């Protein structure tokens, strides 16, 4: 199966232009009867104070009434809370009825928002709930930005310090809107580029474009396999952008940005957690000077293969460290609230009567050349 290029697919359009899709310049045009300082007050209220226009008290009531006619993009379908309030996940419905997810995670030293860049995903990764649901459309810049604004409002008085593009969708397949959102979140919201991370399954043209941008944002690559045979099964885009080319792009990114790359690795029992997998992963990580984030796989409906047990996770860590790799095991958050990408949306989709849900076939264990 050839993974489609979602940038070339026809895109359903949102029914209306939402508030956060407006640039400062387009708001000036829309509100051309207002003095410039009112636009400054509005922009500060939206992006520095995270306020709803109705609550921006230094704006006159007449202007607030005019702004009320501009819709916001996100309507809460459900909000789920776990980890004693440290993890909050939202399922949003957009103006055209499309649904996406956002997660806010509080840690001792930071508060991170995990945001979506597409509604659904066309990358078809076999163990991913979003990939199983298919692709709906690209998100607009405003729909991406508003996820952070709404999370920041909910997080207050704790300030959001980190943003990761690790929610639904492939950011590099929606590059222009993703980068416009990054630019606005950096310049107007005030997040340092070093606290913004873009995750990709390995879309090399996007990695190359990002390497030439001015902002030194972090790059995370969802690797999951370190040989082409297995990666072709787990991450089908590898057939278009094979590992050797991906490694070259990662090395180039590091050389241009000086930012350490992260390799994301969802541990799947007896699939990618063997000593041979650790050997191949460590070799690539050393070449790219990358840090490895091991992710215990959240259970996904329709996927027969399970995550690695704790004993195997610990063995895999020891093997990687012995091979000279830098590795961290990412703490699993929100399992009880379906915090893996796409799980919350899947849980709220109602199948039509008579619909048959297909169960994914188990992955063939690929033999790694020694």
C-alpha positions in Angstrom: 0.0 0.0 0.0 1.3 3.5 -0.9 0.8 6.1 1.8 -1.1 9.0 0.3 0.4 12.5 0.3 -2.2 14.3 2.3 -1.0 17.7 1.1 -2.3 16.7 -2.3 -5.7 15.4 -1.2 -8.8 17.6 -1.6 -9.4 19.4 1.7 -12.9 19.9 3.2 -13.1 23.6 4.3 -14.3 24.7 7.7 -17.8 26.3 7.5 -16.5 29.7 8.8 -13.3 31.5 9.5 -12.7 31.2 13.2 -11.4 33.8 15.5 -7.8 32.4 15.8 -7.5 32.0 12.0 -7.4 35.8 11.8 -4.0 37.4 11.7 -3.5 40.8 13.3 -3.7 42.4 9.8 -7.0 40.6 8.9 -8.5 41.7 12.2 -7.5 45.3 11.4 -9.3 45.0 8.1 -12.3 43.4 9.7 -12.5 46.0 12.4 -11.4 48.9 10.3 -13.5 51.4 12.2 -11.6 50.8 15.4 -8.4 52.6 16.4 -5.2 50.6 16.1 -4.7 50.5 19.9 -7.9 48.5 20.2 -6.5 45.8 17.9 -3.4 45.8 20.1 -5.6 45.3 23.2 -7.5 42.6 21.5 -4.4 40.7 20.4 -2.9 41.0 23.8 -6.1 39.7 25.4 -6.2 36.7 23.1 -2.6 35.6 23.0 -1.0 36.9 26.3 -4.0 36.6 28.6 -5.8 33.8 26.8 -9.1 35.5 27.3 -12.4 35.1 25.5 -13.2 38.4 23.8 -16.2 38.8 26.0 -13.9 38.9 29.0 -11.4 41.5 27.7 -12.5 44.2 30.0 -10.6 47.1 28.5 -12.5 46.7 25.2 -15.8 48.6 24.9 -19.0 46.6 25.1 -19.8 47.5 21.5 -16.6 46.0 20.2 -17.0 42.9 22.4 -20.5 42.4 20.9 -19.0 42.7 17.4 -16.3 40.1 18.2 -19.0 37.7 19.6 -20.1 37.2 16.0 -16.7 35.7 15.0 -16.9 32.0 16.0 -14.2 30.1 17.8 -13.3 26.7 16.3 -13.5 24.3 19.2 -16.5 23.0 20.9 -16.0 20.7 23.9 -17.4 17.2 23.3 -15.8 15.7 26.4 -13.1 16.5 28.9 -11.4 13.7 30.7 -9.2 14.1 33.7 -6.7 11.6 35.2 -3.5 11.3 37.2 -5.0 13.4 40.1 -5.7 16.2 37.7 -2.3 16.3 36.1 -3.5 15.0 32.8 -6.5 16.5 31.0 -7.7 15.4 27.5 -10.2 17.1 25.3 -12.2 15.8 22.4 -13.2 18.9 20.3 -15.7 19.3 17.6 -14.8 21.8 14.9 -17.2 24.1 13.0 -17.7 21.5 10.2 -18.3 18.6 12.7 -14.8 17.2 12.4 -13.3 16.0 15.7 -9.8 16.3 17.1 -8.0 15.8 20.4 -5.7 17.8 22.7 -3.9 16.7 25.9 -2.6 18.9 28.7 0.0 17.3 31.0 1.4 18.8 34.2 4.8 17.7 35.5 6.9 19.0 38.4 9.0 21.2 36.1 6.7 22.0 33.2 3.3 21.9 31.7 3.0 20.5 28.2 0.2 20.7 25.6 0.1 17.9 23.0 -1.8 19.2 20.0 -3.2 17.8 16.8 -2.2 19.1 13.3 -4.7 17.1 11.3 -8.1 15.6 11.8 -7.2 11.9 11.5 -4.1 10.7 9.8 -3.2 9.1 6.5 0.1 7.6 7.6 -1.5 4.2 8.4 0.9 3.2 11.2 -0.4 -0.2 12.3 -0.5 0.3 16.0 -1.9 3.9 16.1 -5.6 4.5 16.9 -5.6 7.7 14.8 -4.2 5.9 11.8 -6.8 3.2 12.1 -9.5 5.9 11.9 -8.3 7.3 8.6 -7.8 10.9 7.4 -10.4 13.6 7.4 -8.7 16.9 6.6 -5.9 19.3 7.4 -6.4 21.6 10.4 -6.2 25.4 9.8 -3.6 27.5 11.6 -6.3 28.9 13.9 -7.6 25.4 14.8 -4.1 24.4 15.8 -3.4 27.6 17.8 -6.7 27.5 19.6 -5.9 24.1 21.1 -3.0 25.8 23.0 -5.1 28.8 24.0 -7.9 26.6 25.4 -5.4 24.4 27.3 -3.6 27.5 28.6 -6.9 28.9 29.9 -7.7 25.6 31.6 -4.1 25.4 33.0 -4.1 28.8 34.7 -2.6 30.0 37.0 0.1 27.4 35.9 1.5 28.6 32.7 1.9 26.3 29.7 5.7 26.0 29.1 6.0 23.4 26.3 4.1 22.5 23.1 4.5 19.2 21.3 3.0 18.4 17.9 2.4 14.8 18.8 -1.4 14.6 18.7 -3.5 13.5 15.8 -2.0 13.8 12.4 1.3 14.2 10.7 2.6 17.8 11.1 4.9 17.6 8.1 2.0 16.7 5.8 0.4 20.0 6.9 3.6 21.9 6.9 2.5 25.4 6.0 -0.2 25.7 8.6 1.9 23.9 11.2 4.7 26.4 10.7 2.4 29.4 10.7 1.0 28.1 14.1 4.6 27.7 15.4 5.4 31.2 14.4 2.4 32.6 16.1 2.8 30.5 19.3 6.5 31.7 19.4 6.0 35.4 18.6 2.6 36.1 20.2 1.9 33.4 22.8 5.6 33.6 23.9 6.8 30.0 23.8 10.5 29.6 23.3 11.4 27.7 20.1 13.4 25.4 22.3 10.2 24.4 24.1 8.4 23.5 20.9 8.7 20.0 19.5 7.5 18.7 16.1 7.0 15.0 15.7 7.1 13.2 12.3 7.0 9.7 11.1 9.8 10.6 8.7 8.5 13.0 6.0 12.0 14.0 4.8 10.9 17.0 2.7 9.3 18.5 5.8 12.4 17.8 7.9 14.6 19.5 5.3 12.3 22.6 5.2 12.2 22.9 9.0 16.0 22.6 9.0 16.1 25.8 7.0 13.6 27.8 9.1 14.9 30.5 11.5 13.4 29.0 14.7 15.4 26.2 16.2 12.5 24.0 17.3 13.0 20.4 18.4 12.6 17.5 16.0 11.2 14.1 17.2 11.1 11.2 14.8 8.6 8.4 15.4 11.0 5.6 14.5 9.6 2.4 16.1 11.9 0.2 13.9 15.5 0.5 12.9 15.6 -1.8 9.9 13.6 -1.3 6.7 11.9 -4.7 6.7 10.1 -4.1 10.0 9.6 -0.4 9.6 7.8 -1.0 6.3 5.2 -2.9 8.3 5.0 -0.6 11.3 5.3 2.8 9.5 4.4 2.4 5.8 5.8 5.8 4.8 9.2 4.2 5.2 8.6 2.7 1.8 8.8 6.2 0.3 11.4 7.6 2.7 13.7 4.7 3.8 15.8 4.6 6.9 19.2 5.5 5.3 17.7 8.7 3.8 15.9 9.5 7.0 19.1 9.2 9.0 20.8 11.6 6.5 18.0 14.1 7.0 18.3 13.8 10.8 22.1 14.3 10.7 21.6 17.4 8.5 19.0 18.8 10.9 21.3 18.3 13.9 24.2 20.0 12.0 22.1 23.0 11.0 20.2 23.5 14.3 22.5 22.1 16.9 19.4 20.6 18.6 19.4 17.0 19.7 16.8 14.9 17.9 14.5 12.5 19.7 13.7 9.0 18.5 10.2 7.9 19.6 10.0 4.1 20.0 6.7 2.4 21.0 7.7 -0.9 22.6 5.7 -3.8 21.1 6.1 -7.1 22.7 8.3 -9.5 20.7 8.2 -7.2 17.7 10.7 -4.4 18.2 12.0 -5.1 21.7 14.6 -7.8 20.9 18.3 -7.5 21.4 18.8 -7.1 17.7 16.4 -4.2 17.7 18.3 -2.5 20.5 21.5 -3.0 18.5 20.1 -1.4 15.3 18.5 1.4 17.3 21.6 2.3 19.2 23.7 2.4 16.1 21.3 4.9 14.4 20.9 7.0 17.5 24.7 7.3 17.9 25.0 8.3 14.3 22.4 11.0 14.7 23.4 12.0 18.2 19.8 11.3 19.1 18.1 10.7 22.4 15.7 7.7 22.6 12.3 8.0 24.2 10.9 4.5 24.9 7.1 4.5 25.1 5.2 1.6 26.7 2.5 1.0 24.1 -1.0 2.0 25.2 -3.5 -0.7 24.3 -5.4 0.1 21.1 -8.7 -1.5 20.1 -8.3 -3.5 16.9 -4.6 -4.1 17.4 -3.7 -7.6 18.5 0.0 -7.1 19.5 0.5 -5.9 23.0 3.0 -3.5 24.6 6.2 -4.9 26.1 5.9 -6.0 29.7 7.9 -4.1 32.3 10.6 -6.7 32.6 11.3 -6.5 28.8 11.2 -2.7 28.9 13.9 -2.8 31.6 16.0 -5.3 29.7 15.7 -3.1 26.5 16.9 0.0 28.4 19.9 -1.9 29.8 20.8 -3.2 26.3 20.6 0.3 24.9 22.7 1.8 27.7 25.3 -0.9 27.3 25.5 0.0 23.6 26.2 3.7 24.5 22.8 5.1 23.7 21.0 7.8 25.7 17.5 6.6 26.6 14.5 7.5 28.7 11.3 5.6 29.4 8.4 8.0 28.9 5.9 7.7 31.7 2.5 6.5 30.3 -0.1 9.1 31.0 -3.9 8.8 31.0 -4.3 5.2 30.0 -7.7 5.1 31.8 -8.9 8.1 29.8 -7.8 6.8 26.4 -4.9 9.2 26.2 -3.2 7.6 23.2 -3.8 9.7 20.1 -7.1 8.9 18.5 -8.4 6.7 21.3 -10.8 9.3 22.8 -12.3 10.1 19.5 -12.7 6.4 18.6 -14.5 5.8 21.9 -17.1 8.5 21.0 -17.7 7.4 17.4 -21.0 5.5 17.0 -20.9 2.8 14.3 -23.9 2.6 12.0 -26.1 -0.5 12.6 -24.6 -3.5 10.9 -21.1 -2.0 10.7 -18.4 -4.6 10.9 -15.2 -3.4 12.6 -12.1 -5.1 11.2 -9.4 -6.3 13.5 -5.8 -5.7 12.5 -3.7 -8.7 11.5 -0.7 -9.4 13.7 2.6 -8.1 12.6 5.1 -10.6 11.1 8.3 -10.8 13.1 11.0 -9.5 10.8 14.4 -11.1 10.9 17.1 -8.5 11.4 20.4 -9.0 9.5 23.2 -9.5 12.0 
